[in-house]
């Protein structure tokens, strides 16, 4: 007896950026299903798409955008310049002593390096004190951000390194033959979001623009929710009773 369903044995299809562009023009009502964007239309749409991708970085941290990065320590140096693609460091760092394995995630022991703010770092009395770093401050400079560590590494820390969680900009989306640098469940958001911008730029009706933007917002909320790290959480409830006053 034949099976009622015959499923594909692979799940490797990912639309190219130009496929997203073509779907967006059709979703905006500017092309029919038999038409494809012109060279000029494709270039303009990819520019708009690049702006959408960059703007999305400010709205939340997706798992694929946060990756570990390592800063080798140098004696007497407390300032380290980061690549232009790094826009923030997330959470605390991990100091790895030069006497243990420097292979990623293979060290026998690591020590936290606590993230602090500008005012706290500014208030440290002795910036030149040398020892194992315990604090770091991330300065968002343009074009290159800077890490300040404290205390300043000494000769004993030279050869060691600190692992950080880098929040990085996504790769460019200007090459239409490449795919979007997002998980595949983001595709529908980009189709609606780009369609809304294209419809607005081409003076389509505000009702259509509003509908496209509304759908994009809904798709973005779903995708952002799934892009976060999933960890078990437990809620606790506290309430006042007659016994509470005896515990104070």
KEKE-3310 file (N, C-alpha, C; in steps of 0.2 Angstrom, whole numbers, plus 5000, padded with zeros to 4 digits):
npx = (5004:5003:5012:5003:5009:5023:5038:5051:5068:5078:5082:5087:5084:5086:5081:5089:5096:5092:5080:5072:5071:5064:5052:5047:5045:5034:5025:5023:5015:5020:5025:5020:5017:5024:5034:5051:5062:5071:5088:5091:5081:5083:5096:5092:5083:5091:5100:5090:5087:5099:5099:5088:5093:5104:5097:5090:5099:5099:5088:5088:5097:5101:5104:5114:5121:5129:5145:5159:5174:5192:5204:5221:5232:5243:5258:5257:5248:5232:5222:5212:5209:5195:5188:5179:5167:5162:5150:5147:5150:5144:5138:5149:5167:5179:5193:5208:5221:5239:5245:5237:5227:5225:5217:5201:5188:5193:5201:5207:5203:5194:5192:5181:5178:5172:5159:5159:5153:5155:5157:5160:5173:5179:5181:5190:5204:5218:5224:5235:5239:5245:5240:5230:5217:5201:5190:5181:5178:5168:5170:5160:5166:5168:5177:5180:5178:5183:5191:5193:5203:5205:5213:5228:5236:5250:5267:5265:5253:5254:5252:5241:5223:5207:5191:5177:5160:5156:5145:5141:5140:5130:5134:5136:5122:5122:5126:5117:5116:5120:5114:5103:5110:5104:5094:5083:5069:5067:5065:5052:5049:5058:5054:5041:5044:5054:5045:5036:5044:5048:5035:5031:5042:5038:5027:5015:4998:4993:4986:4990:5004:5003:4997:5007:5018:5012:5011:5024:5029:5023:5028:5042:5041:5038:5050:5060:5057:5060:5074:5081:5091:5086:5082:5079:5067:5061:5048:5044:5034:5030:5022:5014:5012:5005:5016:5027:5031:5039:5050:5059)
npy = (4994:5011:5025:5038:5051:5058:5063:5074:5070:5078:5094:5107:5118:5135:5151:5163:5179:5187:5180:5183:5197:5197:5191:5201:5212:5207:5204:5217:5221:5226:5219:5205:5187:5182:5190:5197:5207:5221:5225:5237:5238:5227:5231:5242:5237:5228:5238:5244:5232:5230:5241:5237:5226:5230:5239:5230:5225:5233:5230:5218:5203:5191:5173:5168:5180:5182:5177:5168:5176:5180:5188:5190:5193:5206:5211:5225:5231:5238:5242:5237:5235:5231:5221:5230:5225:5221:5225:5225:5218:5204:5201:5193:5191:5178:5174:5166:5157:5158:5146:5135:5125:5133:5130:5133:5132:5122:5124:5120:5127:5143:5160:5172:5188:5203:5212:5230:5247:5263:5274:5267:5261:5273:5278:5270:5269:5267:5265:5259:5248:5232:5215:5200:5202:5207:5215:5223:5235:5240:5251:5260:5265:5274:5271:5259:5249:5248:5239:5240:5234:5229:5224:5230:5218:5209:5202:5189:5186:5187:5180:5173:5173:5182:5176:5183:5186:5191:5202:5203:5212:5208:5199:5207:5210:5212:5205:5197:5183:5176:5170:5175:5181:5175:5164:5152:5154:5168:5172:5176:5187:5196:5197:5203:5215:5221:5223:5232:5243:5245:5247:5259:5268:5268:5275:5268:5263:5269:5261:5248:5249:5250:5238:5228:5232:5229:5215:5212:5216:5207:5195:5198:5198:5185:5178:5184:5180:5167:5167:5170:5163:5148:5144:5135:5142:5147:5152:5161:5165:5177:5182:5193:5189:5186:5182:5188:5200:5196:5192:5202)
npz = (5000:4995:5003:5011:5012:5005:5009:5007:5007:5012:5019:5014:5007:5005:5003:4991:4993:4982:4979:4990:4988:4976:4980:4989:4981:4974:4985:4989:4978:4967:4957:4946:4948:4937:4934:4936:4947:4940:4936:4942:4951:4959:4965:4972:4981:4989:4995:5004:5011:5018:5027:5035:5041:5048:5057:5064:5073:5084:5092:5099:5105:5095:5094:5084:5082:5092:5097:5103:5107:5108:5118:5118:5131:5136:5144:5154:5146:5145:5137:5123:5106:5097:5083:5069:5067:5079:5091:5104:5120:5128:5144:5157:5156:5153:5161:5156:5162:5157:5161:5159:5147:5131:5121:5114:5125:5133:5144:5161:5171:5174:5177:5182:5173:5177:5170:5169:5171:5163:5173:5184:5180:5178:5191:5197:5207:5204:5189:5184:5191:5192:5189:5189:5178:5183:5181:5167:5155:5142:5128:5117:5104:5089:5073:5079:5093:5110:5123:5140:5153:5170:5185:5176:5165:5171:5170:5173:5168:5154:5139:5143:5141:5138:5137:5128:5125:5110:5103:5087:5071:5057:5042:5026:5015:5002:4991:4979:4977:4988:5004:5017:5032:5043:5054:5046:5049:5049:5037:5032:5039:5033:5020:5021:5028:5020:5009:5013:5015:5001:4996:5002:4997:4984:4983:4985:4991:5007:5015:5011:5013:5027:5031:5027:5035:5047:5047:5046:5058:5067:5062:5065:5079:5082:5077:5084:5097:5096:5094:5105:5119:5126:5142:5157:5168:5184:5193:5208:5222:5234:5249:5261:5278:5294:5301:5295:5301:5312:5307:5304)
capx = (5000:5008:5011:4999:5013:5030:5041:5058:5073:5082:5079:5092:5082:5086:5080:5094:5094:5088:5073:5069:5069:5058:5045:5045:5042:5027:5021:5021:5010:5023:5027:5016:5021:5028:5039:5056:5065:5076:5094:5091:5076:5087:5101:5089:5080:5097:5102:5085:5088:5105:5097:5084:5097:5108:5093:5088:5104:5098:5082:5089:5103:5100:5110:5119:5125:5134:5149:5165:5180:5197:5209:5227:5234:5250:5260:5257:5243:5225:5217:5213:5205:5191:5186:5174:5161:5160:5146:5146:5152:5138:5139:5155:5172:5182:5201:5211:5228:5243:5248:5232:5226:5223:5212:5194:5183:5197:5204:5205:5200:5193:5191:5176:5180:5166:5158:5157:5151:5160:5158:5164:5180:5182:5182:5196:5210:5225:5223:5241:5240:5246:5238:5225:5211:5195:5185:5182:5173:5167:5169:5158:5169:5168:5173:5182:5176:5189:5190:5198:5203:5208:5220:5232:5240:5257:5271:5262:5247:5256:5251:5234:5218:5201:5186:5172:5154:5155:5139:5144:5136:5129:5138:5133:5117:5122:5127:5110:5117:5121:5108:5102:5114:5099:5090:5078:5063:5067:5064:5045:5049:5061:5049:5036:5048:5056:5039:5033:5048:5047:5029:5031:5046:5035:5020:5009:4993:4995:4983:4994:5010:5001:4996:5014:5022:5009:5013:5032:5030:5021:5033:5048:5040:5039:5057:5065:5056:5063:5081:5084:5093:5080:5084:5073:5065:5057:5045:5043:5029:5030:5016:5014:5008:5006:5023:5033:5034:5043:5057:5062)
capy = (5000:5017:5030:5044:5056:5056:5069:5075:5067:5084:5101:5111:5124:5142:5156:5168:5186:5190:5177:5188:5203:5196:5190:5207:5216:5204:5205:5224:5223:5230:5214:5199:5181:5180:5196:5198:5213:5223:5225:5243:5237:5223:5234:5247:5233:5226:5243:5244:5227:5231:5245:5233:5221:5234:5242:5225:5223:5237:5228:5212:5199:5184:5168:5168:5186:5182:5172:5169:5179:5179:5194:5189:5198:5208:5214:5232:5234:5238:5244:5232:5237:5226:5222:5235:5221:5219:5231:5225:5212:5202:5197:5193:5188:5172:5174:5159:5158:5155:5139:5130:5125:5139:5128:5135:5128:5116:5126:5116:5132:5149:5165:5177:5195:5206:5218:5236:5253:5268:5277:5262:5261:5280:5279:5265:5274:5265:5261:5256:5242:5226:5209:5196:5206:5205:5219:5225:5240:5240:5257:5260:5270:5273:5265:5253:5249:5247:5235:5242:5229:5231:5227:5229:5212:5209:5197:5183:5185:5187:5173:5171:5177:5182:5175:5187:5185:5196:5204:5205:5214:5202:5200:5211:5207:5216:5200:5193:5176:5174:5169:5179:5178:5174:5158:5152:5157:5175:5174:5179:5194:5201:5198:5208:5221:5224:5224:5238:5249:5246:5250:5266:5272:5269:5278:5263:5266:5269:5255:5242:5249:5248:5230:5225:5234:5226:5208:5212:5217:5201:5190:5199:5196:5178:5176:5187:5176:5160:5168:5170:5157:5145:5141:5134:5147:5145:5158:5161:5170:5179:5187:5195:5185:5188:5180:5192:5206:5194:5190:5208)
capz = (5000:4995:5009:5010:5011:5002:5011:5004:5012:5014:5021:5013:5003:5008:4997:4991:4994:4977:4980:4995:4985:4971:4984:4992:4976:4973:4990:4989:4973:4961:4951:4947:4949:4931:4933:4941:4947:4935:4939:4946:4957:4964:4969:4977:4987:4993:5000:5009:5015:5022:5032:5039:5045:5053:5062:5069:5078:5090:5095:5103:5103:5092:5096:5079:5081:5098:5096:5108:5105:5113:5118:5121:5136:5135:5150:5154:5142:5148:5132:5117:5101:5094:5076:5068:5067:5086:5093:5111:5124:5132:5150:5159:5152:5157:5161:5155:5164:5152:5163:5157:5140:5128:5116:5116:5130:5135:5150:5167:5176:5171:5182:5179:5173:5178:5165:5173:5167:5162:5179:5189:5178:5179:5198:5199:5209:5201:5183:5182:5195:5188:5192:5185:5177:5186:5178:5160:5152:5134:5126:5111:5100:5081:5071:5082:5100:5114:5129:5145:5158:5176:5184:5170:5165:5173:5166:5175:5164:5147:5136:5144:5137:5141:5132:5128:5121:5106:5099:5080:5066:5053:5036:5021:5011:4995:4985:4979:4976:4994:5008:5023:5038:5049:5054:5041:5051:5048:5030:5031:5041:5029:5014:5023:5030:5013:5004:5016:5013:4994:4994:5004:4993:4977:4984:4985:4996:5014:5018:5009:5017:5034:5031:5026:5041:5053:5046:5047:5065:5069:5060:5069:5086:5083:5076:5090:5103:5096:5093:5112:5122:5130:5148:5162:5173:5189:5197:5216:5224:5241:5251:5267:5282:5301:5304:5292:5305:5317:5304:5302)
cpx = (5004:5006:5007:5003:5020:5034:5048:5063:5078:5078:5084:5090:5082:5086:5086:5092:5090:5081:5069:5066:5064:5052:5043:5042:5035:5022:5018:5016:5013:5025:5022:5020:5025:5034:5045:5059:5070:5082:5094:5086:5080:5092:5098:5086:5086:5099:5097:5086:5093:5103:5093:5088:5101:5103:5091:5093:5103:5092:5083:5095:5100:5106:5115:5123:5130:5138:5155:5170:5185:5202:5215:5229:5242:5252:5260:5252:5236:5220:5218:5207:5202:5190:5180:5167:5158:5156:5145:5149:5146:5140:5147:5160:5175:5190:5204:5219:5233:5246:5243:5231:5223:5218:5205:5190:5187:5201:5202:5202:5199:5191:5186:5180:5174:5165:5156:5155:5156:5162:5162:5171:5183:5184:5187:5202:5216:5224:5229:5243:5240:5244:5233:5219:5205:5189:5186:5176:5174:5165:5166:5160:5168:5174:5175:5181:5183:5187:5196:5197:5207:5208:5223:5236:5247:5261:5268:5256:5248:5256:5245:5230:5212:5196:5180:5166:5153:5148:5141:5138:5135:5133:5133:5128:5117:5123:5120:5111:5118:5114:5108:5106:5110:5096:5085:5071:5062:5065:5057:5045:5052:5057:5044:5039:5050:5050:5036:5037:5048:5040:5028:5036:5043:5028:5014:5004:4995:4992:4987:5001:5009:5000:5003:5018:5019:5011:5020:5033:5028:5026:5040:5047:5041:5046:5061:5064:5060:5071:5084:5086:5087:5083:5078:5073:5060:5054:5044:5038:5030:5024:5017:5009:5009:5013:5028:5036:5039:5050:5061:5067)
cpy = (5006:5021:5036:5050:5054:5063:5069:5072:5072:5090:5106:5117:5130:5147:5161:5175:5189:5186:5181:5194:5203:5195:5196:5211:5213:5205:5213:5226:5226:5226:5209:5193:5179:5185:5195:5205:5215:5224:5231:5241:5232:5226:5239:5243:5230:5231:5244:5238:5227:5236:5242:5229:5225:5237:5236:5223:5227:5234:5221:5208:5192:5179:5168:5174:5186:5176:5173:5172:5180:5185:5191:5194:5200:5212:5222:5235:5233:5240:5240:5234:5231:5227:5227:5231:5220:5226:5231:5218:5210:5198:5198:5189:5182:5173:5167:5160:5155:5148:5134:5130:5131:5137:5130:5130:5122:5118:5122:5121:5139:5154:5171:5184:5199:5212:5224:5241:5258:5272:5273:5262:5268:5281:5274:5270:5273:5261:5257:5250:5236:5219:5205:5201:5203:5209:5221:5230:5241:5247:5257:5266:5269:5275:5259:5254:5246:5243:5238:5236:5231:5225:5226:5222:5213:5203:5190:5181:5185:5180:5170:5175:5177:5181:5179:5184:5191:5197:5207:5207:5208:5204:5204:5207:5210:5211:5196:5186:5173:5173:5174:5177:5178:5167:5158:5155:5164:5177:5178:5186:5199:5202:5203:5215:5225:5227:5231:5244:5251:5250:5258:5271:5273:5272:5274:5266:5265:5263:5249:5243:5247:5241:5227:5226:5230:5218:5208:5212:5210:5195:5191:5197:5189:5175:5178:5182:5169:5161:5168:5163:5155:5142:5140:5140:5145:5151:5156:5166:5171:5183:5188:5191:5188:5187:5184:5197:5203:5192:5196:5210)
cpz = (5000:5001:5007:5009:5009:5004:5008:5009:5014:5016:5020:5009:5007:5002:4997:4992:4989:4977:4985:4992:4980:4975:4987:4987:4974:4978:4991:4983:4967:4956:4952:4947:4943:4930:4938:4941:4942:4939:4944:4952:4962:4968:4974:4983:4991:4998:5005:5014:5020:5028:5037:5044:5050:5059:5067:5074:5085:5094:5099:5101:5101:5093:5091:5079:5087:5098:5101:5104:5110:5112:5121:5125:5135:5141:5149:5149:5144:5143:5126:5112:5098:5087:5075:5068:5074:5089:5101:5114:5128:5138:5152:5155:5156:5156:5161:5156:5158:5154:5161:5149:5137:5122:5119:5120:5132:5142:5156:5172:5173:5177:5179:5179:5172:5173:5170:5168:5167:5169:5184:5187:5179:5186:5201:5201:5206:5195:5181:5186:5191:5192:5187:5184:5180:5184:5171:5159:5145:5132:5119:5107:5093:5078:5074:5090:5104:5121:5134:5151:5164:5181:5177:5170:5167:5168:5167:5170:5156:5144:5137:5140:5140:5135:5133:5124:5116:5102:5092:5075:5061:5046:5031:5017:5004:4989:4985:4978:4983:4998:5014:5028:5044:5049:5049:5043:5051:5041:5029:5033:5036:5022:5016:5025:5024:5009:5007:5014:5006:4992:4996:4999:4986:4977:4983:4991:5003:5018:5017:5013:5025:5036:5031:5032:5047:5053:5048:5055:5069:5068:5064:5076:5087:5082:5082:5096:5102:5095:5100:5114:5126:5136:5152:5167:5178:5193:5204:5218:5232:5243:5258:5272:5289:5304:5301:5297:5310:5314:5302:5307)
residu = (UNK:UNK:UNK:UNK:UNK:UNK:UNK:UNK:UNK:UNK:UNK:UNK:UNK:UNK:UNK:UNK:UNK:UNK:UNK:UNK:UNK:UNK:UNK:UNK:UNK:UNK:UNK:UNK:UNK:UNK:UNK:UNK:UNK:UNK:UNK:UNK:UNK:UNK:UNK:UNK:UNK:UNK:UNK:UNK:UNK:UNK:UNK:UNK:UNK:UNK:UNK:UNK:UNK:UNK:UNK:UNK:UNK:UNK:UNK:UNK:UNK:UNK:UNK:UNK:UNK:UNK:UNK:UNK:UNK:UNK:UNK:UNK:UNK:UNK:UNK:UNK:UNK:UNK:UNK:UNK:UNK:UNK:UNK:UNK:UNK:UNK:UNK:UNK:UNK:UNK:UNK:UNK:UNK:UNK:UNK:UNK:UNK:UNK:UNK:UNK:UNK:UNK:UNK:UNK:UNK:UNK:UNK:UNK:UNK:UNK:UNK:UNK:UNK:UNK:UNK:UNK:UNK:UNK:UNK:UNK:UNK:UNK:UNK:UNK:UNK:UNK:UNK:UNK:UNK:UNK:UNK:UNK:UNK:UNK:UNK:UNK:UNK:UNK:UNK:UNK:UNK:UNK:UNK:UNK:UNK:UNK:UNK:UNK:UNK:UNK:UNK:UNK:UNK:UNK:UNK:UNK:UNK:UNK:UNK:UNK:UNK:UNK:UNK:UNK:UNK:UNK:UNK:UNK:UNK:UNK:UNK:UNK:UNK:UNK:UNK:UNK:UNK:UNK:UNK:UNK:UNK:UNK:UNK:UNK:UNK:UNK:UNK:UNK:UNK:UNK:UNK:UNK:UNK:UNK:UNK:UNK:UNK:UNK:UNK:UNK:UNK:UNK:UNK:UNK:UNK:UNK:UNK:UNK:UNK:UNK:UNK:UNK:UNK:UNK:UNK:UNK:UNK:UNK:UNK:UNK:UNK:UNK:UNK:UNK:UNK:UNK:UNK:UNK:UNK:UNK:UNK:UNK:UNK:UNK:UNK:UNK:UNK:UNK:UNK:UNK:UNK:UNK:UNK:UNK:UNK:UNK:UNK:UNK)
# end
